[in-house]
Amino acid sequence: MKIERSPRFISRLTRDTLALIMAGGRGSRLQHLTMWRAKPAVPFGGKFRIIDFPLSNCVNSGIRRIGVLTQYKAHSLIVHIQQGWGHLRGEFGEFVELLPAQQRIETSWYSGTADAIYQNIDIIRAHAPSYVLILAGDHIYKMDYGAMLAHHVETQADITVGCIEVPLDKASEFGVMGIDEDTRIRSFVEKPKDPAPIPGNPDTALCSMGIYVFNTKFLYEQLIKDADTASSSHDFGKDLLPSAIKNKYRVYAFPFRDIETGKQAYWRDVGTVDAFWEANLELIGITPELNLYDQVWPIWTYQEQLPPAKFIFDDDGRRGAAIDSMVSGGCIISGATVRHSLLFSNVRVEEYTVVNSSVVLPDVDIGKHCRISNAVIDKGCIIPEGTVIGENSEEDKKRFYVTSKGVVLVTPDMLNQELHHVR
């Protein structure tokens, strides 16, 4: 069955879709960055939070009915959504609802991704969508979900899985799919030790993005069946998808590709400190893969009212300057030098300090005569005068967290600045 993908057709599909964003993850691989916040609430890209990317994809795709499922240390995430995502119009049936783990059906918290959706099944029924789009809340990418919904309808699928091509040596971190020539999924293995390559491409595997489209009635049936299976871990990748494929249901893959080039589209799992540091610093490139200046597909967020960034002093050795960097509003570079770095909002860098190849989150004060390289500085840190970071790994390990690639993570707790309320 071939359906013309007209804007009118896709708009009908998106209006009849409920998006559910899984935002309750602990994100333990991000180490101390998620000590007091859920992974989707971690700042990214100078002024955004990770959760802003799937939320913006929904709004830009025309999906304006959105639920955000929260669980782990959700205060920061909840405040951000309340402040930045209240612009949808309820009188037009648009909303972003917060769905915390609240024991609506079971006397337990969410025990898996499928269980999280199952425990909100009455809320889904109340909204009565034709399709349910399930999204991970902790990845960085731009995607038009309308195209995926159209593919779902065209193939007459029960489930459609968004997928990307991943190098074989990294594919064991994902759910790996085997498909036929019609993109129907014939096998699905969650995080296999020996992932199977794509036929004809021995160095690459086809992997799940953690994005699913379900026909709503079919979703209800599968969730109830899974909830009644005592041996299940109640997870989409481990249980529900393999069961649907085994039982010959119509499960299809939707390759995530750039519409213009046909190549693999930008997608990042910023689940480790190294990946987080790298993905942020990619943004300062001349033509980065992720274009934050795209007016056609903007990333929406809470817009704090801040003055422009300011650079002061022009003396030899005490010149306020930022080279090959991105600097957000509210920053003051006072007689300091910032190179190849990304500064979030309200960062202050004092005289004679040099910041190099670093990601500095909001509300950080860096004192005089500091040298900081290859670092991630968490929100609210006050770096004392004369501090040296990123030049001696052994010394850094005594105070901070150092990754295998030498990136140094600094948080307020490590500086004995207990800011448990930090957002």
Residue pairs with C-beta under 8 A, 6 or more apart in sequence:
1 154
1 155
1 156
2 154
3 9
3 150
3 153
3 154
5 147
5 150
9 150
10 62
10 146
10 147
10 149
10 150
11 62
11 146
13 131
13 146
13 149
13 150
13 153
14 61
14 62
14 63
14 145
14 146
14 149
15 62
15 64
16 129
16 130
16 131
17 63
17 65
17 129
17 130
17 131
17 132
17 133
17 145
17 149
17 213
18 65
18 66
18 67
18 124
18 127
18 129
18 131
18 132
18 133
18 216
19 54
19 58
19 63
19 65
19 66
19 67
19 132
19 133
19 134
19 135
19 145
20 66
20 67
20 68
20 69
20 99
20 117
20 120
20 124
20 132
20 133
20 134
20 135
21 40
21 51
21 54
21 55
21 58
21 66
21 67
21 68
21 69
21 135
21 136
21 137
22 69
22 113
22 116
22 134
22 135
22 136
22 137
22 210
23 38
23 40
23 51
23 68
23 69
23 70
23 74
23 77
23 137
23 138
24 38
24 69
24 70
24 71
24 72
24 74
24 101
24 110
24 116
25 38
25 39
25 40
25 72
25 137
25 138
26 34
26 38
26 39
26 72
27 33
27 34
27 38
27 39
27 42
27 138
27 271
28 34
29 271
29 272
29 273
30 39
30 42
30 270
30 271
30 272
30 273
30 276
31 273
31 401
31 409
32 378
32 401
32 409
32 411
32 413
32 414
33 42
33 273
33 276
33 376
33 378
33 409
33 411
34 42
34 73
35 411
35 413
36 73
36 76
36 419
36 420
36 421
36 422
37 73
37 75
37 76
37 77
37 422
37 423
38 70
38 71
38 72
38 73
38 74
38 76
38 77
39 50
39 137
39 138
39 271
40 49
40 50
40 51
40 77
40 137
40 138
41 49
41 50
41 51
41 74
41 76
41 77
41 80
41 423
42 49
42 50
42 270
42 276
43 49
43 344
43 361
43 362
43 379
44 50
44 52
44 53
44 140
44 270
44 276
44 279
44 280
45 140
45 280
45 283
45 290
45 292
45 299
45 342
46 283
46 292
46 326
46 328
46 342
46 343
46 344
46 345
47 301
47 328
47 329
47 344
47 345
48 299
48 301
49 77
49 80
49 301
50 137
50 138
50 139
50 140
50 270
51 68
51 77
51 80
51 81
51 137
51 138
52 84
52 299
52 300
52 301
53 139
53 140
53 141
53 142
53 299
54 135
54 136
54 137
54 139
55 66
55 68
55 81
55 85
55 96
55 300
56 142
56 297
56 298
56 299
56 300
56 301
57 135
57 141
57 142
57 143
57 144
57 145
58 64
58 66
58 133
58 135
58 145
59 88
59 300
60 142
60 144
60 297
60 298
61 143
61 144
61 145
61 146
62 146
63 133
63 145
64 88
64 92
64 93
64 94
64 95
65 93
65 94
65 95
65 127
65 129
66 95
66 96
66 97
67 96
67 97
67 98
67 99
67 120
67 123
68 77
68 81
68 96
68 97
68 98
68 99
68 137
69 99
69 100
69 101
69 110
69 116
69 117
69 120
70 77
70 78
70 98
70 99
70 100
70 101
71 100
71 101
71 109
71 110
71 116
74 100
75 423
76 422
76 423
78 98
78 100
79 423
80 302
80 423
81 96
81 98
83 302
84 300
84 301
84 302
84 303
85 96
85 300
85 302
86 96
88 94
88 95
88 96
97 123
99 120
99 123
101 109
101 110
101 116
101 119
103 109
103 119
104 119
104 120
104 122
104 123
105 118
105 119
105 121
105 122
106 115
106 119
110 116
110 119
111 233
111 234
112 232
112 233
112 234
112 235
112 236
112 238
112 239
113 134
113 234
113 235
113 236
113 237
114 222
114 223
114 226
114 232
114 234
114 235
114 236
114 239
114 240
115 226
115 227
115 234
115 235
117 124
117 132
117 134
117 219
117 223
118 223
118 224
118 226
118 227
118 234
121 220
121 223
121 224
124 132
124 216
124 219
124 220
125 220
128 216
129 216
130 215
130 216
131 149
131 152
131 213
131 214
131 215
131 216
132 213
132 214
132 216
132 219
133 145
133 148
133 149
133 211
133 212
133 213
134 211
134 212
134 213
134 214
134 236
135 210
135 211
136 209
136 210
136 211
138 269
138 270
138 271
139 209
139 210
139 267
139 268
139 269
139 270
140 266
140 267
140 268
140 270
140 279
140 290
141 256
141 265
141 266
141 267
141 268
141 290
142 265
142 266
142 290
142 294
142 297
142 299
143 162
143 211
143 256
143 265
144 259
147 254
147 259
148 160
148 162
148 211
148 213
148 254
149 213
151 157
151 160
151 252
151 254
152 160
152 213
152 252
152 254
155 182
155 183
155 184
155 250
155 252
156 250
157 213
157 215
157 250
157 251
157 252
158 214
158 215
158 218
158 244
158 249
158 250
158 251
159 212
159 213
159 214
159 215
159 218
159 241
159 244
159 249
159 250
159 251
159 252
160 212
160 213
160 251
160 252
160 253
160 254
161 177
161 185
161 188
161 208
161 209
161 211
161 212
161 241
161 251
161 252
161 253
161 254
162 208
162 209
162 210
162 211
162 212
162 254
162 256
163 177
163 206
163 207
163 208
163 209
163 253
163 254
163 255
163 256
164 206
164 207
164 209
164 255
164 256
164 264
164 265
164 267
165 198
165 201
165 204
165 205
165 206
165 207
165 255
165 264
166 174
166 204
166 205
166 206
166 207
167 203
167 204
167 205
168 195
168 197
168 202
168 203
168 204
168 205
171 192
171 195
171 204
171 205
171 207
172 191
172 192
172 193
172 194
172 195
173 191
173 269
174 191
174 195
174 205
174 207
174 208
175 188
175 189
175 190
175 191
175 207
175 208
175 210
175 237
175 241
176 188
176 189
176 192
176 195
176 196
176 205
176 206
176 207
176 208
177 185
177 187
177 188
177 206
177 207
177 208
177 253
178 185
178 186
178 187
178 188
178 196
178 206
179 185
179 186
179 206
179 253
180 186
182 252
183 252
183 253
183 254
183 255
184 250
184 251
184 252
184 253
185 241
185 245
185 251
185 252
185 253
186 245
187 196
187 245
188 208
188 237
188 241
188 242
188 245
188 251
189 195
189 196
189 242
190 235
190 237
190 238
190 242
191 237
195 205
195 207
196 205
197 203
197 204
197 205
198 204
198 205
198 206
206 253
206 255
208 237
209 256
209 267
210 236
210 237
212 236
212 241
213 254
214 222
218 249
222 240
222 243
222 244
223 240
225 243
226 232
226 234
226 239
226 240
226 243
227 234
229 239
232 239
233 239
241 251
244 251
245 251
256 264
256 265
256 267
257 263
257 264
257 265
258 264
258 265
266 289
266 290
268 275
268 279
268 290
269 275
270 276
270 279
272 403
273 376
273 401
273 403
273 407
273 409
274 403
274 404
274 405
274 407
276 359
276 376
277 359
277 374
277 376
277 407
280 342
280 359
281 340
281 341
281 342
281 357
281 359
282 288
282 289
282 290
283 290
283 292
283 326
283 342
284 324
284 325
284 326
284 340
284 341
284 342
292 299
304 329
304 330
304 345
306 328
306 329
306 330
306 345
306 346
307 329
307 330
308 329
309 327
309 328
309 329
309 330
309 331
309 332
309 333
309 343
310 320
310 331
310 332
310 333
311 320
311 321
311 322
311 333
312 320
312 332
312 333
312 334
312 335
313 319
313 320
313 334
313 335
313 351
314 320
315 335
317 352
318 335
318 351
318 352
319 335
319 337
320 333
320 334
320 335
320 336
321 333
321 336
321 337
321 338
322 333
322 337
322 338
322 339
322 341
322 343
323 337
323 338
323 339
323 340
324 339
324 340
325 338
325 339
325 340
325 341
325 342
325 343
326 341
326 342
326 343
327 333
327 338
327 343
327 347
328 343
328 344
328 345
328 346
328 347
328 362
329 345
329 346
330 345
330 346
330 347
331 343
331 345
331 346
331 347
331 348
331 349
332 347
332 348
332 349
333 349
334 348
334 349
334 350
334 351
335 350
335 351
335 352
336 349
336 350
336 351
336 352
336 353
336 354
336 355
336 366
337 353
337 354
337 355
338 349
338 354
338 355
338 356
339 354
339 355
339 356
339 357
340 356
340 357
341 355
341 356
341 357
341 358
341 359
341 360
342 358
342 359
342 360
343 349
343 355
343 360
344 360
344 361
344 362
344 364
344 379
345 362
345 363
346 362
346 363
346 364
347 360
347 362
347 363
347 364
347 365
347 366
348 364
348 365
348 366
349 355
349 366
350 365
350 366
350 367
350 368
350 370
350 385
351 368
351 369
352 368
352 369
353 366
353 367
353 368
353 369
353 370
353 371
353 372
354 370
354 371
354 372
355 366
355 370
355 372
355 373
356 372
356 373
356 374
356 390
357 373
357 374
358 372
358 373
358 374
358 375
358 376
358 377
358 390
359 375
359 376
359 377
360 366
360 375
360 377
361 376
361 377
361 378
361 379
361 381
362 379
362 380
363 379
363 380
364 377
364 378
364 379
364 380
364 381
364 382
364 383
365 381
365 382
365 383
366 372
366 377
366 383
366 387
367 382
367 383
367 384
367 385
367 386
367 387
368 385
368 386
369 385
369 386
370 383
370 385
370 386
370 387
370 388
370 389
371 387
371 388
371 389
371 390
371 391
372 383
372 387
372 388
372 389
372 390
373 389
373 390
373 391
374 390
374 406
374 407
374 408
375 389
375 390
375 407
375 408
375 409
375 410
376 407
376 408
376 409
376 410
377 383
377 410
378 409
378 410
378 411
378 412
378 422
379 412
379 422
379 423
380 412
380 417
380 419
380 422
381 410
381 411
381 412
381 415
381 417
382 412
382 415
382 417
383 389
383 410
383 415
384 415
388 395
389 396
389 400
389 408
389 410
390 396
390 406
390 408
393 402
393 406
396 402
396 408
399 414
400 408
400 409
400 410
400 414
401 408
401 409
401 411
401 414
402 408
402 409
403 409
412 418
412 419
412 422
413 419
